[in-house]
Amino acid sequence: MATVYIVSSHGKLQKKGETLQLYTQDDTIRIIFPYKTEQLVIIGNVEITSAALKLLMKYNLDTIFLGKNGKFNGKLAFQESKNVFLRKRQFELLDDMNFRLKFAKSIIKGKLKNQLTFMQRIKRRDRGAEDIKKTIALMKKNIEDVNYADSLDSIRGFEGIGAKYFFSVFKHNIIQDWAVFNGRSMHPPQDNVNAVLSFLYTMLFYRIDGYIEASGLDSYVGYLHELNYGKRTLSFDLMEEYRTPIADTLCCALFNLGILDKDDFEEVTFSTRSIDYPLQNDGQEIVDEDQEISAYEEKKGVLLTKDGLKKVISQFEKKLETKIYYEPMNQQLSYKRIMREQINQFKRVINREQVDYKPVVFK
């Protein structure tokens, strides 16, 4: 089963027999087999006929709609989990602060250790970089300090400190002189490296999110990230251990191996919100009419072009098929399989079949 990506500005998805056919502006046709597909990701503007929609429903095909900048536009979900007892247990654990602290520490320590491993690789290549050595020493201490955190806020604080250390070293690993990275920036990304990072994180998030839903867990009930209306906090929680080994390392490779070039990026002007309206109990915004006119401002950012998106998507899928050693099963597994196994491990923790969640720490 594969994840299928559609990148199109003016496409039309139609049904023909038991297949989906994508018709593009240049009259080319792409055939998609729903029974061979586990997730459909549509990037851009694609019209879906009612017959095609019914076919998506027939196969319960998880379908995600993203904007060109990777922004989430919507999702078709055809079947909710029937395991109410599992979700009930998830909600009960929200009030168990000991569980939440233990889980959050485990997740963040796993993430920071994976970042440290990548930093150490960079140090081995740049042996004379004293600033990298000092930053690595600080990161090691930061990881130890997580053990003494007594609140979720303090754990998130150590995560933030770790991100600062990591990205200060990460920039040394990109060798192309035209690649720009001035620190992590989002909404919108301010340079080409951030454009790739943001898009990779988005694809990673929705892959984890799809696996979580398939497992019967409620992706809105997480324990590390702050609960919020409409926020899939568990998906954010369980993607953390993969950010560096999958997204960060792949981002560097895309530049360093010459897979991406200058023409794969474009500068775009965004209309971004300048005012955050408060929410009502139902999650709807309370809009001040006097402020509504000035609620948006224009910002410039950098995005991948259509060709750039296709290159990143192709390499992302190859990365997920890469096999590495998975210690709990003592065998080589693909990243995709490891993600599923880790989610199953989390289910065992929720169901009291296992005491602690152990994130994957990659070597």
NORRA-V547339 format. One record per helix or strand. SS is the DSSP state (2 for helix, 1 for strand). FROM is the first residue (numbers start at 1). TO is the last residue. Records with the same first field share a line. If there is no record, write none. Layout:
SS->FROM-TO ; FROM-TO
//
This chain:
1->2-16 ; 19-23 ; 29-32 ; 37-48 ; 62-66 ; 72-76 ; 265-273 ; 279-279 ; 285-285 ; 296-304 ; 323-326 ; 331-334
2->34-36 ; 50-58 ; 84-93 ; 97-125 ; 130-146 ; 152-173 ; 192-215 ; 233-256 ; 262-264 ; 289-292 ; 306-321 ; 327-329 ; 335-350
//
